[in-house]
Amino acid sequence: MILGVGTDLIDIRRIERALERFGQRFLDRVYTPAEQARAERRPDRAAAYAQRYAAKEACAKALGTGFRDNVAWRDIRVDSLPSGQPILHLTGGAARRLARLTPDGMHAKIDVSLTDEPPMAHGIVIISAWPSLPRSAPIGAEVA
């Protein structure tokens, strides 16, 4: 069952201007230290930051709150699996909101996709709920 869908499109030049104008203050408000370290290693750091910005905006929309009701920028962390697939980690107010959205007996799954085609970056997030398996159930087992 889909709990929420969010999408965001951002002009990479907007992030470039924020980086120039506000520098570290902007980075520390929006991005975790891990996100900053990863983006700083990219050849086009502004595009990397823009993708993460779009993912955070899309996630906040999928949560149904935007950045209010105690959902903060740094509560949503964009990371990657070793394969390069982007993933999201929620903490604080974002994690609490996700817990409230998720029906009893189910667990939430967050899918995220990121892309950029300068001058734009895009993120889409789909939050879905899946039945939780009892701890004693073998993998692949169906729960009645």
ABEGO torsion letter per residue (X at the ends): XBABBBBBBBBAAAAAAAAAAAEAAAAAAABBAAAAAAAAABABAAAAAAAAAAAAAAAAAAAGAEBBGGBBAAABBBBBBAAGBBBBBBBEAAAAAAAAABBBGBBBBBBBBBBBBOABBBBBBBBBBBBBBBAABBBGBBBX
